[in-house]
Every structure is written in C-alpha cells, then in structure tokens.
Amino acid sequence: MAFESFSALVYMEGHGPYVWTCYGAFFLLLGLLAWYSVFERRQVVRAQRDQQPLQTSRQGDSSDWGRSGEASFQRIQSSHSETASKS
C-alpha cells in the first residue's frame, strides 16, 4: 500500500490540502459542465420544437403515412439558392 493509513493519504506529507482542493475543483467543474450541457440541450430541443409548425398529413389519415414506401420532403428556400438563381 502506498500510504500507512487513511490520515496519511489525506495529509500526503503536507500536500494534501492542495491535491484535494484540485480534485474537488475538477469534479465540481465537471459536474457543472455536465449539468449546463443537459440544460442547453433541453433549451435547444424546446426552441426547435416551438419553431417547427405542426404538419398535417397530405393523405388525410396519418396511419397510412409511410406505408407506401415513399418519402415526403418539403423544399425550403435558402439564401444560397436565392443567390444562385439570380445570377
């Protein structure tokens, strides 16, 4: 075993307070980063859900959608396609 006792592990010949403070700061910041990432992701998902209009089925019955094997896409305008079509 590297240390004689648990107190020797905590004290580490005088370096313990520095080492354990660094470990504490690291795990605190790691936890905050994980929490903030989840928080931001939820905000982005919520904003995208709010911006996306509810789409109604063109076929009338939504249970038939996807059974025909055809994909349904909606073309949108982008600034690049408008610039390319003008020149």
N, CA, C and O atoms as a GROMACS GRO file, in nm:
protein
  348
    1MET      N    1   0.085  -0.117   0.000
    1MET     CA    2   0.000   0.000   0.000
    1MET      C    3   0.089   0.124   0.000
    1MET      O    4   0.194   0.123   0.064
    2ALA      N    5   0.050   0.226  -0.069
    2ALA     CA    6   0.132   0.345  -0.084
    2ALA      C    7   0.136   0.430   0.044
    2ALA      O    8   0.235   0.499   0.070
    3PHE      N    9   0.029   0.427   0.123
    3PHE     CA   10   0.022   0.508   0.245
    3PHE      C   11   0.003   0.417   0.366
    3PHE      O   12  -0.060   0.311   0.357
    4GLU      N   13   0.057   0.460   0.477
    4GLU     CA   14   0.049   0.381   0.600
    4GLU      C   15  -0.093   0.377   0.657
    4GLU      O   16  -0.135   0.276   0.713
    5SER      N   17  -0.168   0.488   0.642
    5SER     CA   18  -0.303   0.495   0.696
    5SER      C   19  -0.386   0.592   0.612
    5SER      O   20  -0.336   0.657   0.520
    6PHE      N   21  -0.513   0.597   0.645
    6PHE     CA   22  -0.602   0.688   0.573
    6PHE      C   23  -0.565   0.834   0.599
    6PHE      O   24  -0.573   0.917   0.509
    7SER      N   25  -0.524   0.865   0.721
    7SER     CA   26  -0.485   1.003   0.752
    7SER      C   27  -0.360   1.043   0.674
    7SER      O   28  -0.345   1.159   0.635
    8ALA      N   29  -0.270   0.948   0.652
    8ALA     CA   30  -0.151   0.977   0.570
    8ALA      C   31  -0.191   1.004   0.425
    8ALA      O   32  -0.130   1.087   0.358
    9LEU      N   33  -0.292   0.933   0.376
    9LEU     CA   34  -0.343   0.958   0.241
    9LEU      C   35  -0.403   1.098   0.230
    9LEU      O   36  -0.380   1.168   0.132
   10VAL      N   37  -0.479   1.138   0.331
   10VAL     CA   38  -0.541   1.271   0.328
   10VAL      C   39  -0.436   1.380   0.343
   10VAL      O   40  -0.443   1.482   0.274
   11TYR      N   41  -0.338   1.361   0.430
   11TYR     CA   42  -0.238   1.465   0.456
   11TYR      C   43  -0.131   1.472   0.347
   11TYR      O   44  -0.087   1.581   0.312
   12MET      N   45  -0.089   1.361   0.293
   12MET     CA   46   0.010   1.350   0.185
   12MET      C   47   0.135   1.434   0.210
   12MET      O   48   0.178   1.510   0.123
   13GLU      N   49   0.192   1.420   0.326
   13GLU     CA   50   0.314   1.490   0.365
   13GLU      C   51   0.305   1.642   0.342
   13GLU      O   52   0.401   1.705   0.298
   14GLY      N   53   0.189   1.698   0.372
   14GLY     CA   54   0.170   1.842   0.361
   14GLY      C   55   0.109   1.888   0.229
   14GLY      O   56   0.067   2.003   0.218
   15HIS      N   57   0.104   1.801   0.131
   15HIS     CA   58   0.049   1.838   0.000
   15HIS      C   59  -0.100   1.809  -0.011
   15HIS      O   60  -0.162   1.847  -0.111
   16GLY      N   61  -0.158   1.745   0.086
   16GLY     CA   62  -0.297   1.704   0.084
   16GLY      C   63  -0.397   1.815   0.056
   16GLY      O   64  -0.483   1.798  -0.030
   17PRO      N   65  -0.388   1.928   0.127
   17PRO     CA   66  -0.487   2.034   0.101
   17PRO      C   67  -0.486   2.082  -0.045
   17PRO      O   68  -0.592   2.106  -0.102
   18TYR      N   69  -0.368   2.095  -0.104
   18TYR     CA   70  -0.360   2.137  -0.244
   18TYR      C   71  -0.419   2.030  -0.336
   18TYR      O   72  -0.498   2.060  -0.425
   19VAL      N   73  -0.380   1.904  -0.315
   19VAL     CA   74  -0.424   1.794  -0.402
   19VAL      C   75  -0.575   1.778  -0.393
   19VAL      O   76  -0.641   1.767  -0.497
   20TRP      N   77  -0.632   1.775  -0.272
   20TRP     CA   78  -0.775   1.751  -0.258
   20TRP      C   79  -0.857   1.872  -0.303
   20TRP      O   80  -0.970   1.856  -0.349
   21THR      N   81  -0.801   1.992  -0.291
   21THR     CA   82  -0.869   2.109  -0.345
   21THR      C   83  -0.876   2.101  -0.498
   21THR      O   84  -0.978   2.134  -0.557
   22CYS      N   85  -0.768   2.057  -0.561
   22CYS     CA   86  -0.768   2.041  -0.707
   22CYS      C   87  -0.868   1.935  -0.750
   22CYS      O   88  -0.942   1.955  -0.846
   23TYR      N   89  -0.871   1.822  -0.681
   23TYR     CA   90  -0.969   1.719  -0.713
   23TYR      C   91  -1.111   1.772  -0.695
   23TYR      O   92  -1.198   1.748  -0.779
   24GLY      N   93  -1.135   1.843  -0.587
   24GLY     CA   94  -1.268   1.899  -0.562
   24GLY      C   95  -1.310   1.998  -0.669
   24GLY      O   96  -1.423   1.994  -0.718
   25ALA      N   97  -1.218   2.087  -0.706
   25ALA     CA   98  -1.249   2.186  -0.811
   25ALA      C   99  -1.275   2.116  -0.945
   25ALA      O  100  -1.366   2.155  -1.018
   26PHE      N  101  -1.195   2.015  -0.975
   26PHE     CA  102  -1.213   1.942  -1.101
   26PHE      C  103  -1.350   1.877  -1.108
   26PHE      O  104  -1.421   1.893  -1.207
   27PHE      N  105  -1.388   1.803  -1.003
   27PHE     CA  106  -1.516   1.733  -1.006
   27PHE      C  107  -1.634   1.830  -0.998
   27PHE      O  108  -1.740   1.802  -1.054
   28LEU      N  109  -1.617   1.943  -0.929
   28LEU     CA  110  -1.721   2.044  -0.926
   28LEU      C  111  -1.742   2.103  -1.066
   28LEU      O  112  -1.856   2.114  -1.113
   29LEU      N  113  -1.633   2.140  -1.133
   29LEU     CA  114  -1.644   2.195  -1.267
   29LEU      C  115  -1.696   2.092  -1.367
   29LEU      O  116  -1.772   2.127  -1.457
   30LEU      N  117  -1.655   1.968  -1.353
   30LEU     CA  118  -1.704   1.862  -1.440
   30LEU      C  119  -1.855   1.843  -1.422
   30LEU      O  120  -1.927   1.826  -1.521
   31GLY      N  121  -1.901   1.846  -1.301
   31GLY     CA  122  -2.045   1.836  -1.274
   31GLY      C  123  -2.122   1.954  -1.329
   31GLY      O  124  -2.230   1.937  -1.386
   32LEU      N  125  -2.067   2.076  -1.311
   32LEU     CA  126  -2.133   2.195  -1.366
   32LEU      C  127  -2.138   2.190  -1.519
   32LEU      O  128  -2.239   2.228  -1.578
   33LEU      N  129  -2.031   2.144  -1.581
   33LEU     CA  130  -2.029   2.132  -1.727
   33LEU      C  131  -2.133   2.032  -1.775
   33LEU      O  132  -2.201   2.057  -1.874
   34ALA      N  133  -2.145   1.920  -1.708
   34ALA     CA  134  -2.244   1.819  -1.746
   34ALA      C  135  -2.385   1.875  -1.729
   34ALA      O  136  -2.470   1.857  -1.817
   35TRP      N  137  -2.411   1.941  -1.617
   35TRP     CA  138  -2.543   2.000  -1.594
   35TRP      C  139  -2.574   2.106  -1.699
   35TRP      O  140  -2.685   2.109  -1.752
   36TYR      N  141  -2.479   2.193  -1.729
   36TYR     CA  142  -2.501   2.301  -1.826
   36TYR      C  143  -2.525   2.244  -1.966
   36TYR      O  144  -2.606   2.297  -2.042
   37SER      N  145  -2.455   2.136  -2.001
   37SER     CA  146  -2.475   2.074  -2.132
   37SER      C  147  -2.616   2.019  -2.145
   37SER      O  148  -2.680   2.037  -2.249
   38VAL      N  149  -2.666   1.952  -2.041
   38VAL     CA  150  -2.802   1.900  -2.043
   38VAL      C  151  -2.902   2.014  -2.049
   38VAL      O  152  -3.000   2.007  -2.123
   39PHE      N  153  -2.878   2.119  -1.972
   39PHE     CA  154  -2.966   2.236  -1.970
   39PHE      C  155  -2.974   2.302  -2.108
   39PHE      O  156  -3.083   2.332  -2.156
   40GLU      N  157  -2.860   2.324  -2.171
   40GLU     CA  158  -2.856   2.386  -2.304
   40GLU      C  159  -2.924   2.298  -2.409
   40GLU      O  160  -2.997   2.347  -2.494
   41ARG      N  161  -2.900   2.167  -2.402
   41ARG     CA  162  -2.962   2.076  -2.498
   41ARG      C  163  -3.113   2.081  -2.486
   41ARG      O  164  -3.183   2.083  -2.587
   42ARG      N  165  -3.164   2.082  -2.365
   42ARG     CA  166  -3.309   2.090  -2.346
   42ARG      C  167  -3.365   2.220  -2.399
   42ARG      O  168  -3.474   2.221  -2.456
   43GLN      N  169  -3.292   2.330  -2.383
   43GLN     CA  170  -3.338   2.458  -2.436
   43GLN      C  171  -3.342   2.456  -2.588
   43GLN      O  172  -3.437   2.507  -2.648
   44VAL      N  173  -3.240   2.399  -2.652
   44VAL     CA  174  -3.235   2.392  -2.798
   44VAL      C  175  -3.347   2.304  -2.850
   44VAL      O  176  -3.415   2.340  -2.946
   45VAL      N  177  -3.368   2.190  -2.788
   45VAL     CA  178  -3.475   2.100  -2.831
   45VAL      C  179  -3.610   2.168  -2.814
   45VAL      O  180  -3.696   2.159  -2.903
   46ARG      N  181  -3.630   2.236  -2.703
   46ARG     CA  182  -3.757   2.307  -2.680
   46ARG      C  183  -3.777   2.419  -2.782
   46ARG      O  184  -3.888   2.437  -2.833
   47ALA      N  185  -3.672   2.494  -2.812
   47ALA     CA  186  -3.683   2.603  -2.910
   47ALA      C  187  -3.713   2.547  -3.049
   47ALA      O  188  -3.794   2.605  -3.123
   48GLN      N  189  -3.648   2.437  -3.087
   48GLN     CA  190  -3.675   2.378  -3.218
   48GLN      C  191  -3.818   2.324  -3.224
   48GLN      O  192  -3.884   2.337  -3.327
   49ARG      N  193  -3.864   2.265  -3.118
   49ARG     CA  194  -4.000   2.213  -3.116
   49ARG      C  195  -4.101   2.327  -3.128
   49ARG      O  196  -4.203   2.313  -3.195
   50ASP      N  197  -4.074   2.440  -3.063
   50ASP     CA  198  -4.164   2.554  -3.070
   50ASP      C  199  -4.164   2.618  -3.209
   50ASP      O  200  -4.267   2.670  -3.253
   51GLN      N  201  -4.050   2.617  -3.277
   51GLN     CA  202  -4.040   2.679  -3.409
   51GLN      C  203  -4.096   2.591  -3.520
   51GLN      O  204  -4.138   2.642  -3.624
   52GLN      N  205  -4.097   2.462  -3.501
   52GLN     CA  206  -4.142   2.370  -3.605
   52GLN      C  207  -4.295   2.369  -3.606
   52GLN      O  208  -4.358   2.334  -3.506
   53PRO      N  209  -4.354   2.406  -3.720
   53PRO     CA  210  -4.501   2.404  -3.725
   53PRO      C  211  -4.552   2.260  -3.726
   53PRO      O  212  -4.486   2.168  -3.773
   54LEU      N  213  -4.670   2.245  -3.673
   54LEU     CA  214  -4.730   2.112  -3.674
   54LEU      C  215  -4.770   2.079  -3.817
   54LEU      O  216  -4.841   2.155  -3.882
   55GLN      N  217  -4.724   1.966  -3.864
   55GLN     CA  218  -4.752   1.928  -4.002
   55GLN      C  219  -4.873   1.836  -4.005
   55GLN      O  220  -4.886   1.743  -3.924
   56THR      N  221  -4.961   1.863  -4.101
   56THR     CA  222  -5.077   1.777  -4.118
   56THR      C  223  -5.050   1.681  -4.232
   56THR      O  224  -4.974   1.712  -4.323
   57SER      N  225  -5.109   1.570  -4.226
   57SER     CA  226  -5.088   1.467  -4.327
   57SER      C  227  -5.157   1.507  -4.456
   57SER      O  228  -5.273   1.549  -4.452
   58ARG      N  229  -5.091   1.494  -4.569
   58ARG     CA  230  -5.149   1.524  -4.700
   58ARG      C  231  -5.248   1.416  -4.742
   58ARG      O  232  -5.338   1.442  -4.822
   59GLN      N  233  -5.234   1.299  -4.688
   59GLN     CA  234  -5.318   1.188  -4.729
   59GLN      C  235  -5.446   1.180  -4.647
   59GLN      O  236  -5.532   1.097  -4.675
   60GLY      N  237  -5.460   1.263  -4.550
   60GLY     CA  238  -5.580   1.263  -4.469
   60GLY      C  239  -5.568   1.178  -4.344
   60GLY      O  240  -5.593   1.227  -4.234
   61ASP      N  241  -5.532   1.053  -4.358
   61ASP     CA  242  -5.520   0.963  -4.245
   61ASP      C  243  -5.372   0.944  -4.212
   61ASP      O  244  -5.296   0.895  -4.295
   62SER      N  245  -5.331   0.983  -4.094
   62SER     CA  246  -5.190   0.975  -4.058
   62SER      C  247  -5.144   0.831  -4.038
   62SER      O  248  -5.024   0.806  -4.036
   63SER      N  249  -5.238   0.736  -4.023
   63SER     CA  250  -5.197   0.597  -4.004
   63SER      C  251  -5.144   0.537  -4.133
   63SER      O  252  -5.070   0.438  -4.129
   64ASP      N  253  -5.179   0.594  -4.249
   64ASP     CA  254  -5.131   0.544  -4.378
   64ASP      C  255  -4.994   0.599  -4.414
   64ASP      O  256  -4.930   0.548  -4.506
   65TRP      N  257  -4.947   0.701  -4.344
   65TRP     CA  258  -4.821   0.766  -4.378
   65TRP      C  259  -4.706   0.670  -4.360
   65TRP      O  260  -4.694   0.604  -4.257
   66GLY      N  261  -4.622   0.662  -4.458
   66GLY     CA  262  -4.503   0.579  -4.451
   66GLY      C  263  -4.524   0.438  -4.501
   66GLY      O  264  -4.426   0.364  -4.518
   67ARG      N  265  -4.646   0.398  -4.525
   67ARG     CA  266  -4.670   0.262  -4.572
   67ARG      C  267  -4.648   0.248  -4.722
   67ARG      O  268  -4.620   0.139  -4.770
   68SER      N  269  -4.658   0.357  -4.794
   68SER     CA  270  -4.643   0.349  -4.939
   68SER      C  271  -4.497   0.333  -4.980
   68SER      O  272  -4.469   0.302  -5.096
   69GLY      N  273  -4.406   0.353  -4.889
   69GLY     CA  274  -4.264   0.338  -4.920
   69GLY      C  275  -4.202   0.464  -4.978
   69GLY      O  276  -4.084   0.465  -5.010
   70GLU      N  277  -4.281   0.569  -4.992
   70GLU     CA  278  -4.230   0.694  -5.047
   70GLU      C  279  -4.200   0.791  -4.933
   70GLU      O  280  -4.272   0.797  -4.833
   71ALA      N  281  -4.094   0.865  -4.951
   71ALA     CA  282  -4.059   0.967  -4.852
   71ALA      C  283  -4.128   1.097  -4.890
   71ALA      O  284  -4.154   1.122  -5.007
   72SER      N  285  -4.157   1.177  -4.793
   72SER     CA  286  -4.221   1.306  -4.816
   72SER      C  287  -4.125   1.415  -4.770
   72SER      O  288  -4.084   1.418  -4.654
   73PHE      N  289  -4.090   1.504  -4.861
   73PHE     CA  290  -4.000   1.614  -4.828
   73PHE      C  291  -4.064   1.746  -4.865
   73PHE      O  292  -4.146   1.752  -4.958
   74GLN      N  293  -4.028   1.849  -4.794
   74GLN     CA  294  -4.078   1.982  -4.824
   74GLN      C  295  -3.958   2.069  -4.858
   74GLN      O  296  -3.866   2.081  -4.778
   75ARG      N  297  -3.959   2.130  -4.976
   75ARG     CA  298  -3.849   2.216  -5.020
   75ARG      C  299  -3.859   2.351  -4.949
   75ARG      O  300  -3.967   2.409  -4.940
   76ILE      N  301  -3.746   2.399  -4.899
   76ILE     CA  302  -3.742   2.528  -4.834
   76ILE      C  303  -3.645   2.618  -4.909
   76ILE      O  304  -3.554   2.569  -4.977
   77GLN      N  305  -3.664   2.747  -4.898
   77GLN     CA  306  -3.575   2.843  -4.962
   77GLN      C  307  -3.456   2.871  -4.871
   77GLN      O  308  -3.471   2.888  -4.750
   78SER      N  309  -3.340   2.875  -4.931
   78SER     CA  310  -3.221   2.912  -4.854
   78SER      C  311  -3.158   3.033  -4.921
   78SER      O  312  -3.182   3.059  -5.039
   79SER      N  313  -3.078   3.105  -4.848
   79SER     CA  314  -3.016   3.224  -4.903
   79SER      C  315  -2.920   3.187  -5.016
   79SER      O  316  -2.901   3.267  -5.109
   80HIS      N  317  -2.859   3.070  -5.011
   80HIS     CA  318  -2.766   3.028  -5.116
   80HIS      C  319  -2.839   3.001  -5.247
   80HIS      O  320  -2.792   3.040  -5.354
   81SER      N  321  -2.955   2.935  -5.240
   81SER     CA  322  -3.028   2.903  -5.362
   81SER      C  323  -3.085   3.029  -5.425
   81SER      O  324  -3.095   3.037  -5.547
   82GLU      N  325  -3.124   3.128  -5.344
   82GLU     CA  326  -3.175   3.254  -5.399
   82GLU      C  327  -3.064   3.330  -5.470
   82GLU      O  328  -3.088   3.388  -5.576
   83THR      N  329  -2.945   3.331  -5.416
   83THR     CA  330  -2.832   3.400  -5.476
   83THR      C  331  -2.792   3.333  -5.606
   83THR      O  332  -2.762   3.401  -5.704
   84ALA      N  333  -2.791   3.200  -5.610
   84ALA     CA  334  -2.751   3.126  -5.728
   84ALA      C  335  -2.852   3.144  -5.841
   84ALA      O  336  -2.814   3.147  -5.958
   85SER      N  337  -2.982   3.154  -5.809
   85SER     CA  338  -3.084   3.165  -5.912
   85SER      C  339  -3.088   3.305  -5.972
   85SER      O  340  -3.134   3.320  -6.085
   86LYS      N  341  -3.041   3.407  -5.901
   86LYS     CA  342  -3.041   3.544  -5.951
   86LYS      C  343  -2.928   3.570  -6.048
   86LYS      O  344  -2.939   3.662  -6.130
   87SER      N  345  -2.820   3.494  -6.042
   87SER     CA  346  -2.706   3.523  -6.129
   87SER      C  347  -2.709   3.445  -6.257
   87SER      O  348  -2.619   3.459  -6.339
   0.00000   0.00000   0.00000
